[in-house]
Amino acid sequence: MKRTLGRKWALIIGVAVVLVSGILFVGFQMGEQDYFFRMNKSIDIFGRVYKEVALNYVDDLNPEHFMESGIDGMLATLDPYTTFYDDKEGDEVDLITTGKYGGVGISIGVRDGKITILNLMEGYSAQRQGLQPGDHIIAIDGTSIVSVRPDNVRGLTRGPAGTEVHVLIEREGESKPIEFVLVREEIQLKNVTFADTVGDGIAYIRLERFSSNTGDEFAAAIHSLQAKGDIRGVILDLRGNPGGLLNMAVNVVEKFVPRGSLIVSMKGRRPESEKKFFAGEDPVLPAVPLVVLVNRNSASASEIVAGAIQDLDRGVILGTRSFGKGLVQTITPLMYNTQLKITTAKYYTPSGRCIQEIDYAKKNIDSVLAITPDSLRKEFRTLKGRPEYELGGIHPDTLVGEPVQTRLDGELLRKALYYRFAAYYSAQRAGGKPGDDVIFNEFKLFLEKEKFIWQSESEAKLEELAALAAKGSASPAVMAEIGTLREQLRKEKGNAVDREKKAIVAELKVQLASRVAGEHGRIEASLADDVQFNAAKGLILNHRAYAHRLAVGSTSQHEE
């Protein structure tokens, strides 16, 4: 009797499962059909609106520009990495990947209706002089570019190497536009911009981007260094590296981790989109100490590399927190030579964490993009069991900050005075290695010759106070006191150059080395005063400290 009842219940449960499965399947089909219906309905409405406005609007319209405005409006509701490229901008994608040209080293696009700097290429004029991603360009060589198309702006910034271009920009937090004097150079896109030994058998490799040639360049760099002698440690510099191709990031990690190691996985909207990438070759450097340098401008593929090295306990991550871009883009060719770069997946480090900082699908009540607080970030474990956390980028194992730029240094960079002095000094003095005092004194004379004028932060605040006092009808006595303080600050500012002698001389040496030995010389000279690089080198030489950073129970975020 019990057996009969058991069979009946099994039959009932089986039928229920089939019915539920059928309902879910039908529901999925109906949901998918409803989605496609709503999508097609929206396309019909959008097309009808476009056609009606294009044909009947009171003024003449440019149909291509009108359509692109609609596309930009749609994509603006998504993340900033999903971008439409028209038939002219399509060439820009190829140029950034493989080309060379005379320019200042910027990548631009339209954001908020303004020409905006999206990326800076390491080592070129725009980056050296202090332009920043997010700056809005409003004029070039005195010509307003408001409402000018990006392809026309690119034509203005590019030109023969050695020529100057004056760029006027608007920057968040600055009350007035800022002018930069940039110098065009031949832009030769390289992935590995420096690979050499830096003493004590330590190899230093700077990787600027992940393009289609990264794997070959990186392998060649390692083999070249091995030919010089035994490698006792590696410093891999990913600072400022904005990323690139995912498969090239995998290729770089393969040089250090065991064959078969999971390096990264990606998951899209549908379950079948999940893909996993494993090391498919034997490592070239399987055991040497490895330190990876990252900062707030290390993003995307850079974070894939740093995340894999960290999760597999293969090396120490040193520097500051990375950018936090855990999204994967795919470039899809469209009709009429246009292209769409669209975010298709999120990527996950070997431990399973996604390091994406901003959730573009969620906004708070003030329409501000959501960032998950640290207290709500989920904990993951490295291969050895060290705790790491999702979201918010790659957090370094050893936290080493970067020097804060002073206002004076920013002004000297912005006006290209370091660069211009190096050109002037090199032309005047041939050969030899002048001492620090000689270079510094010559530079001060050069600043006088150039009539260098700048406003200190204290002076800027005082002028704000003076304006408020005048607006409030302050007494003559108060205004006189402000005038006295203004004169005292002017005298105090005269000593600012002397106070910052060490930093100024260091930058001048970098610029002069660039004149003599090109990009290699510039980077090599910059390492002498690079606090993060020197901390990485010291960590590799201190075997006990290096091992401690990777030990289970070691507290992350050690400060140096």
C-alpha positions as CSV (number, residue, x, y, z in Angstrom):
1,M,0.0,0.0,0.0
2,K,2.8,2.4,1.0
3,R,4.7,1.6,-2.2
4,T,1.5,2.3,-4.3
5,L,1.0,5.7,-2.5
6,G,4.7,6.5,-3.1
7,R,4.4,5.8,-6.8
8,K,1.3,8.0,-6.9
9,W,3.1,10.9,-5.2
10,A,6.1,10.4,-7.5
11,L,3.8,10.6,-10.5
12,I,2.0,13.7,-9.2
13,I,5.3,15.4,-8.5
14,G,6.7,14.4,-11.9
15,V,3.6,15.8,-13.6
16,A,3.9,19.0,-11.5
17,V,7.5,19.4,-12.5
18,V,6.7,19.0,-16.2
19,L,3.8,21.4,-15.9
20,V,6.0,24.0,-14.1
21,S,8.8,23.5,-16.6
22,G,6.3,23.9,-19.4
23,I,4.9,27.1,-17.8
24,L,8.4,28.5,-17.4
25,F,9.3,27.6,-21.0
26,V,6.1,29.1,-22.4
27,G,6.5,32.1,-20.1
28,F,10.1,32.6,-21.3
29,Q,8.8,32.4,-24.9
30,M,6.0,34.8,-24.2
31,G,8.4,37.1,-22.4
32,E,10.8,37.1,-25.3
33,Q,8.0,37.6,-27.8
34,D,6.7,40.6,-25.7
35,Y,10.3,42.0,-25.6
36,F,10.7,41.8,-29.3
37,F,7.2,43.3,-29.8
38,R,8.1,46.3,-27.6
39,M,11.4,46.7,-29.3
40,N,9.9,46.7,-32.8
41,K,7.1,49.0,-31.7
42,S,9.8,51.4,-30.4
43,I,11.7,51.3,-33.7
44,D,8.6,52.0,-35.6
45,I,7.8,55.0,-33.4
46,F,11.3,56.3,-33.5
47,G,11.5,56.0,-37.3
48,R,8.2,57.8,-37.7
49,V,9.2,60.7,-35.4
50,Y,12.5,61.0,-37.3
51,K,10.8,61.0,-40.7
52,E,8.1,63.5,-39.7
53,V,10.6,66.0,-38.1
54,A,13.1,65.6,-41.0
55,L,10.4,66.3,-43.6
56,N,8.2,68.8,-41.8
57,Y,10.3,70.8,-39.3
58,V,10.2,74.6,-40.0
59,D,14.0,74.8,-40.7
60,D,16.2,72.7,-42.9
61,L,17.9,69.8,-41.1
62,N,21.0,67.8,-41.8
63,P,19.5,64.3,-41.8
64,E,22.7,62.5,-40.8
65,H,23.4,64.9,-37.9
66,F,19.8,64.6,-36.7
67,M,19.9,60.8,-36.7
68,E,23.3,60.8,-34.9
69,S,21.9,63.1,-32.3
70,G,19.1,60.5,-31.7
71,I,21.6,57.7,-31.5
72,D,23.8,59.7,-29.1
73,G,20.7,60.4,-27.0
74,M,19.9,56.7,-26.7
75,L,23.4,55.6,-25.9
76,A,23.7,58.4,-23.3
77,T,21.3,56.5,-21.1
78,L,23.8,53.6,-21.0
79,D,27.4,53.5,-19.9
80,P,30.0,55.9,-21.4
81,Y,31.8,53.0,-23.2
82,T,28.9,52.2,-25.6
83,T,29.7,54.5,-28.5
84,F,28.6,55.0,-32.1
85,Y,31.3,55.8,-34.7
86,D,30.2,57.3,-38.0
87,D,32.0,56.6,-41.3
88,K,34.7,59.3,-40.5
89,E,35.2,58.3,-36.9
90,G,35.7,54.6,-37.9
91,D,39.2,55.5,-39.2
92,E,40.0,56.8,-35.7
93,V,39.6,53.3,-34.3
94,D,42.1,51.9,-36.7
95,L,44.5,54.8,-36.2
96,I,44.5,54.4,-32.4
97,T,45.2,50.6,-32.9
98,T,48.0,50.7,-35.5
99,G,48.8,54.1,-36.9
100,K,51.1,57.0,-36.5
101,Y,50.6,60.7,-37.1
102,G,51.6,64.2,-36.1
103,G,49.6,65.2,-33.1
104,V,49.5,66.0,-29.4
105,G,48.4,62.6,-28.1
106,I,44.7,62.9,-27.3
107,S,41.6,61.0,-28.1
108,I,38.4,63.0,-28.3
109,G,34.6,62.6,-28.6
110,V,31.4,64.3,-27.9
111,R,30.2,64.3,-24.3
112,D,27.3,66.4,-23.0
113,G,27.3,68.1,-26.4
114,K,30.9,69.3,-26.0
115,I,34.2,68.2,-27.6
116,T,35.7,66.2,-24.7
117,I,39.2,64.6,-24.2
118,L,38.5,60.9,-23.6
119,N,42.0,59.6,-23.3
120,L,45.6,60.8,-23.1
121,M,48.5,58.9,-24.7
122,E,51.4,58.5,-22.3
123,G,54.5,60.5,-22.9
124,Y,53.1,63.0,-25.5
125,S,52.6,66.7,-25.2
126,A,48.9,66.7,-24.0
127,Q,49.7,64.3,-21.1
128,R,53.0,66.0,-20.2
129,Q,51.5,69.5,-20.1
130,G,48.7,68.5,-17.8
131,L,45.5,68.0,-19.9
132,Q,43.1,65.6,-18.3
133,P,40.4,63.2,-19.5
134,G,37.1,65.0,-19.2
135,D,38.5,68.4,-20.2
136,H,36.1,70.2,-22.7
137,I,38.0,71.8,-25.6
138,I,36.3,75.2,-26.6
139,A,38.9,76.7,-28.9
140,I,42.0,75.7,-30.9
141,D,44.5,78.4,-32.0
142,G,42.0,81.1,-31.2
143,T,39.2,79.5,-33.3
144,S,36.0,78.4,-31.4
145,I,35.1,74.8,-31.9
146,V,31.7,75.0,-30.2
147,S,29.4,72.8,-32.3
148,V,32.3,71.7,-34.5
149,R,32.3,67.9,-35.4
150,P,35.0,65.8,-33.8
151,D,36.6,64.8,-37.2
152,N,37.1,68.5,-37.9
153,V,38.6,69.1,-34.5
154,R,41.1,66.3,-35.1
155,G,42.2,68.0,-38.2
156,L,43.0,71.1,-36.2
157,T,45.1,69.3,-33.5
158,R,47.1,67.3,-36.0
159,G,49.9,68.7,-38.2
160,P,53.6,68.6,-38.7
161,A,55.7,67.5,-35.8
162,G,57.4,70.4,-33.9
163,T,54.6,72.9,-34.5
164,E,52.7,74.5,-31.6
165,V,48.9,74.4,-31.1
166,H,47.1,76.5,-28.5
167,V,44.2,74.7,-26.9
168,L,41.6,76.4,-24.7
169,I,39.7,74.1,-22.4
170,E,37.0,74.2,-19.7
171,R,37.6,72.0,-16.7
172,E,35.4,70.9,-13.9
173,G,36.1,73.0,-10.8
174,E,37.8,75.8,-12.7
175,S,35.9,79.1,-12.9
176,K,37.7,80.3,-16.1
177,P,38.9,78.6,-19.3
178,I,42.5,77.4,-19.3
179,E,44.9,77.7,-22.2
180,F,47.5,75.1,-22.9
181,V,50.5,75.4,-25.3
182,L,51.0,72.0,-26.9
183,V,53.7,70.8,-29.3
184,R,52.8,68.3,-32.0
185,E,55.0,65.2,-32.2
186,E,55.0,62.1,-34.3
187,I,52.7,59.8,-32.6
188,Q,53.9,56.2,-32.8
189,L,51.7,53.9,-30.9
190,K,53.6,51.3,-28.9
191,N,52.4,48.9,-26.3
192,V,55.7,48.3,-24.5
193,T,57.4,51.7,-24.1
194,F,60.2,50.6,-21.9
195,A,61.9,47.3,-21.1
196,D,65.2,47.2,-19.4
197,T,67.1,46.0,-16.3
198,V,67.2,48.6,-13.5
199,G,70.0,47.1,-11.4
200,D,70.2,44.0,-9.2
201,G,68.8,41.8,-12.0
202,I,65.4,43.5,-11.8
203,A,63.5,43.9,-15.1
204,Y,61.2,46.9,-15.5
205,I,58.6,46.7,-18.2
206,R,56.2,49.6,-18.9
207,L,53.0,48.5,-20.8
208,E,51.0,51.4,-22.1
209,R,48.0,49.7,-23.8
210,F,46.7,46.3,-25.0
211,S,46.4,46.4,-28.7
212,S,46.7,43.6,-31.2
213,N,50.5,43.6,-31.0
214,T,50.8,43.5,-27.3
215,G,51.5,39.8,-26.9
216,D,54.3,39.8,-29.5
217,E,55.9,43.0,-28.0
218,F,55.7,41.7,-24.5
219,A,57.2,38.3,-25.3
220,A,60.0,40.0,-27.3
221,A,60.7,42.3,-24.3
222,I,61.1,39.4,-21.9
223,H,63.3,37.4,-24.3
224,S,65.5,40.5,-24.8
225,L,65.9,41.0,-21.0
226,Q,66.7,37.3,-20.5
227,A,69.4,37.6,-23.1
228,K,71.1,40.2,-20.8
229,G,71.3,37.8,-17.9
230,D,69.2,36.2,-15.1
231,I,66.1,38.0,-14.1
232,R,65.7,38.2,-10.3
233,G,62.5,40.1,-10.3
234,V,60.0,41.9,-12.5
235,I,58.3,45.3,-12.1
236,L,55.3,45.4,-14.5
237,D,54.1,49.0,-14.8
238,L,50.4,49.3,-15.7
239,R,50.0,52.9,-14.4
240,G,48.0,55.0,-16.8
241,N,47.2,52.0,-19.0
242,P,43.6,52.4,-20.1
243,G,43.2,48.8,-21.3
244,G,42.4,47.4,-24.7
245,L,41.9,43.8,-26.0
246,L,41.0,41.2,-23.4
247,N,42.8,38.4,-25.2
248,M,46.0,40.4,-25.0
249,A,45.6,40.8,-21.2
250,V,45.3,37.0,-21.0
251,N,48.4,36.7,-23.1
252,V,50.4,38.9,-20.7
253,V,49.3,36.9,-17.6
254,E,50.2,33.6,-19.3
255,K,53.9,34.6,-19.1
256,F,53.8,34.4,-15.3
257,V,51.2,31.8,-14.2
258,P,51.0,27.9,-14.6
259,R,49.4,26.5,-17.7
260,G,45.7,25.8,-17.2
261,S,45.2,28.6,-14.6
262,L,41.9,30.5,-14.9
263,I,42.8,34.1,-15.8
264,V,39.4,35.8,-16.4
265,S,35.8,34.9,-17.1
266,M,33.1,37.0,-18.8
267,K,29.3,36.9,-18.5
268,G,26.8,38.7,-20.6
269,R,23.1,39.0,-20.5
270,R,22.3,35.4,-21.4
271,P,23.7,32.3,-19.7
272,E,25.3,31.0,-22.9
273,S,27.4,34.2,-23.1
274,E,29.7,33.0,-20.3
275,K,33.3,32.4,-21.4
276,K,36.4,31.4,-19.4
277,F,40.0,32.1,-20.4
278,F,42.7,29.9,-19.2
279,A,46.5,30.0,-19.5
280,G,47.3,28.1,-22.7
281,E,51.0,28.0,-22.5
282,D,53.8,27.3,-20.1
283,P,55.0,30.5,-18.3
284,V,58.2,32.2,-19.3
285,L,58.8,33.5,-15.8
286,P,57.1,31.1,-13.5
287,A,58.6,31.9,-10.2
288,V,60.6,35.2,-10.1
289,P,59.2,37.9,-7.7
290,L,56.7,40.1,-9.5
291,V,55.3,43.5,-8.6
292,V,52.6,45.1,-10.7
293,L,52.2,48.9,-10.5
294,V,48.7,50.4,-10.8
295,N,47.0,53.7,-10.2
296,R,43.6,55.4,-10.7
297,N,44.2,55.5,-14.5
298,S,44.8,51.7,-14.8
299,A,41.6,50.3,-16.3
300,S,40.0,47.5,-18.1
301,A,42.6,45.0,-19.5
302,S,45.1,46.4,-17.0
303,E,42.8,45.4,-14.2
304,I,42.3,42.0,-15.7
305,V,46.1,41.5,-15.5
306,A,46.4,42.9,-12.0
307,G,43.3,41.0,-10.8
308,A,44.6,37.7,-12.1
309,I,48.1,38.2,-10.6
310,Q,46.5,39.1,-7.3
311,D,43.9,36.3,-7.1
312,L,46.5,33.6,-8.2
313,D,48.9,35.0,-5.5
314,R,51.5,35.3,-8.3
315,G,52.7,38.7,-7.4
316,V,52.2,41.9,-5.3
317,I,50.0,44.7,-6.6
318,L,51.5,48.1,-5.5
319,G,50.4,51.7,-6.0
320,T,46.9,53.1,-5.6
321,R,43.4,51.8,-6.3
322,S,42.7,51.2,-10.0
323,F,39.9,52.7,-12.0
324,G,37.2,50.1,-11.6
325,K,36.1,49.1,-15.1
326,G,34.8,45.6,-15.2
327,L,32.9,45.9,-18.5
328,V,33.7,44.3,-21.8
329,Q,33.0,46.0,-25.2
330,T,32.6,44.5,-28.6
331,I,33.0,46.5,-31.8
332,T,30.3,45.6,-34.3
333,P,30.6,46.8,-38.0
334,L,27.3,48.4,-39.2
335,M,26.2,49.6,-42.7
336,Y,27.8,52.6,-44.5
337,N,31.2,52.1,-42.8
338,T,29.8,52.9,-39.3
339,Q,30.6,51.0,-36.2
340,L,29.1,50.4,-32.8
341,K,31.2,49.7,-29.7
342,I,28.8,48.2,-27.2
343,T,29.2,46.8,-23.7
344,T,28.3,43.1,-24.0
345,A,29.5,41.5,-20.8
346,K,31.1,42.0,-17.4
347,Y,34.4,40.3,-16.6
348,Y,35.4,38.4,-13.4
349,T,38.8,37.7,-11.8
350,P,39.8,34.1,-11.1
351,S,38.2,34.3,-7.6
352,G,34.9,35.3,-9.1
353,R,34.8,39.0,-8.2
354,C,33.7,41.8,-10.6
355,I,35.7,45.0,-10.0
356,Q,33.2,47.4,-11.8
357,E,32.9,50.5,-9.6
358,I,29.8,52.3,-11.0
359,D,26.5,50.6,-11.7
360,Y,25.3,52.5,-14.7
361,A,21.9,50.7,-14.5
362,K,21.1,52.2,-11.1
363,K,20.7,55.8,-10.0
364,N,19.6,57.3,-6.7
365,I,16.7,59.7,-6.3
366,D,18.9,62.6,-7.5
367,S,19.8,60.7,-10.7
368,V,23.3,60.3,-9.5
369,L,25.0,57.0,-10.6
370,A,25.2,54.4,-7.8
371,I,28.5,53.3,-6.2
372,T,28.3,50.5,-3.7
373,P,29.7,51.5,-0.3
374,D,32.7,49.5,1.0
375,S,30.6,48.0,3.8
376,L,28.4,46.2,1.3
377,R,31.2,44.8,-0.9
378,K,31.3,41.0,-1.0
379,E,34.4,39.2,0.2
380,F,36.3,36.8,-2.1
381,R,39.5,34.7,-1.5
382,T,42.7,34.4,-3.4
383,L,44.2,31.0,-4.3
384,K,46.0,30.9,-0.9
385,G,43.0,32.3,1.0
386,R,43.9,36.0,1.3
387,P,40.7,38.2,1.4
388,E,39.9,40.5,-1.5
389,Y,36.7,42.4,-2.3
390,E,34.5,43.0,-5.3
391,L,33.7,46.3,-6.9
392,G,35.7,49.5,-6.8
393,G,38.7,48.4,-8.9
394,I,41.8,46.5,-7.8
395,H,42.9,47.5,-4.4
396,P,46.7,47.2,-4.0
397,D,48.4,44.8,-1.6
398,T,50.9,47.6,-0.9
399,L,49.5,51.1,-0.9
400,V,51.9,53.7,-2.1
401,G,50.5,57.2,-3.0
402,E,51.6,59.5,-5.8
403,P,53.1,62.9,-5.2
404,V,50.5,65.7,-5.1
405,Q,51.1,68.2,-7.9
406,T,51.6,71.8,-6.7
407,R,50.0,74.8,-8.3
408,L,53.4,76.0,-9.5
409,D,54.2,72.7,-11.1
410,G,50.8,72.6,-12.8
411,E,51.3,76.1,-14.3
412,L,54.8,75.2,-15.6
413,L,53.5,72.1,-17.2
414,R,50.4,73.8,-18.6
415,K,52.4,76.5,-20.3
416,A,54.9,73.9,-21.7
417,L,57.8,75.7,-19.9
418,Y,59.7,72.5,-19.0
419,Y,59.4,71.3,-22.6
420,R,60.4,74.7,-24.1
421,F,63.3,75.1,-21.7
422,A,64.7,71.7,-22.7
423,A,64.5,72.7,-26.3
424,Y,66.1,76.0,-25.6
425,Y,68.8,74.6,-23.3
426,S,69.7,71.8,-25.6
427,A,70.2,74.2,-28.5
428,Q,72.4,76.5,-26.3
429,R,74.5,73.8,-24.6
430,A,75.9,70.9,-26.6
431,G,77.1,67.8,-24.7
432,G,78.0,67.3,-21.1
433,K,75.9,66.6,-18.0
434,P,75.4,69.9,-16.2
435,G,74.8,69.8,-12.4
436,D,71.5,70.4,-10.7
437,D,72.4,74.0,-9.7
438,V,73.4,74.9,-13.2
439,I,70.2,73.6,-14.7
440,F,68.1,75.2,-12.0
441,N,69.7,78.7,-12.3
442,E,69.4,78.6,-16.1
443,F,65.7,77.7,-15.8
444,K,65.1,80.7,-13.4
445,L,66.7,83.0,-16.0
446,F,64.6,81.4,-18.7
447,L,61.4,82.0,-16.7
448,E,62.4,85.7,-16.3
449,K,63.0,85.9,-20.1
450,E,59.6,84.3,-20.8
451,K,57.9,86.7,-18.3
452,F,56.4,83.8,-16.5
453,I,53.4,85.0,-14.4
454,W,51.3,82.7,-12.2
455,Q,48.8,82.9,-9.4
456,S,49.3,81.0,-6.2
457,E,46.4,79.3,-4.5
458,S,46.6,81.8,-1.6
459,E,46.5,84.7,-4.1
460,A,43.5,83.2,-5.8
461,K,41.6,82.8,-2.5
462,L,42.6,86.4,-1.5
463,E,41.1,87.7,-4.8
464,E,37.9,85.9,-4.0
465,L,37.9,87.5,-0.6
466,A,38.6,90.9,-2.1
467,A,35.7,90.6,-4.5
468,L,33.3,89.6,-1.7
469,A,34.6,92.5,0.4
470,A,34.1,95.0,-2.4
471,K,30.6,93.6,-3.1
472,G,29.7,94.0,0.6
473,S,30.9,97.6,0.7
474,A,33.8,96.9,3.0
475,S,35.5,99.8,4.7
476,P,38.6,101.4,3.2
477,A,40.6,100.0,6.2
478,V,39.6,96.4,5.3
479,M,40.4,96.9,1.6
480,A,43.8,98.4,2.7
481,E,44.5,95.3,4.8
482,I,43.7,93.1,1.8
483,G,46.1,95.2,-0.3
484,T,48.8,94.7,2.3
485,L,48.3,91.0,2.4
486,R,48.3,90.9,-1.4
487,E,51.7,92.5,-1.5
488,Q,53.0,90.1,1.2
489,L,51.8,87.1,-0.8
490,R,53.4,88.4,-4.0
491,K,56.8,88.6,-2.2
492,E,56.3,85.1,-0.6
493,K,55.5,83.7,-4.0
494,G,58.9,84.8,-5.3
495,N,60.5,82.1,-3.2
496,A,58.1,79.4,-4.5
497,V,60.4,78.3,-7.3
498,D,63.4,77.9,-4.9
499,R,61.2,75.9,-2.5
500,E,60.3,73.4,-5.2
501,K,63.8,73.2,-6.6
502,K,64.1,69.4,-6.2
503,A,60.9,68.6,-8.1
504,I,61.6,71.2,-10.8
505,V,65.1,69.9,-11.4
506,A,63.8,66.3,-11.5
507,E,61.3,67.3,-14.3
508,L,63.9,69.2,-16.2
509,K,66.2,66.2,-16.2
510,V,63.4,64.1,-17.6
511,Q,62.8,66.6,-20.4
512,L,66.5,66.9,-21.2
513,A,67.0,63.1,-21.2
514,S,64.1,62.9,-23.7
515,R,66.0,65.3,-26.0
516,V,69.1,63.1,-25.8
517,A,67.7,59.5,-25.6
518,G,64.1,59.8,-26.7
519,E,61.2,58.0,-25.0
520,H,63.6,55.4,-23.4
521,G,65.7,58.1,-21.9
522,R,62.7,60.1,-20.6
523,I,61.3,57.1,-18.8
524,E,64.6,56.0,-17.4
525,A,65.3,59.5,-16.0
526,S,61.8,59.6,-14.5
527,L,62.4,56.5,-12.4
528,A,65.0,58.2,-10.2
529,D,62.3,60.1,-8.3
530,D,59.4,57.7,-8.8
531,V,58.3,56.8,-5.3
532,Q,56.1,53.9,-6.4
533,F,58.8,52.4,-8.6
534,N,61.4,52.6,-5.9
535,A,59.0,51.0,-3.4
536,A,58.5,48.2,-5.8
537,K,62.2,47.7,-6.3
538,G,62.8,47.7,-2.6
539,L,60.1,45.1,-2.0
540,I,61.6,42.7,-4.6
541,L,65.0,43.0,-3.0
542,N,63.5,42.4,0.5
543,H,62.5,38.7,0.2
544,R,61.0,38.5,3.6
545,A,58.7,41.6,3.0
546,Y,57.7,40.3,-0.4
547,A,56.8,36.9,1.0
548,H,54.9,38.5,3.8
549,R,52.7,40.5,1.4
550,L,51.5,37.2,-0.2
551,A,51.1,35.2,3.0
552,V,47.7,34.2,4.3
553,G,46.6,36.4,7.1
554,S,48.6,39.3,5.7
555,T,46.6,42.6,5.9
556,S,46.0,44.1,2.5
557,Q,46.8,47.8,1.9
558,H,50.2,47.9,3.6
559,E,51.5,51.5,3.4
560,E,55.0,52.2,2.4
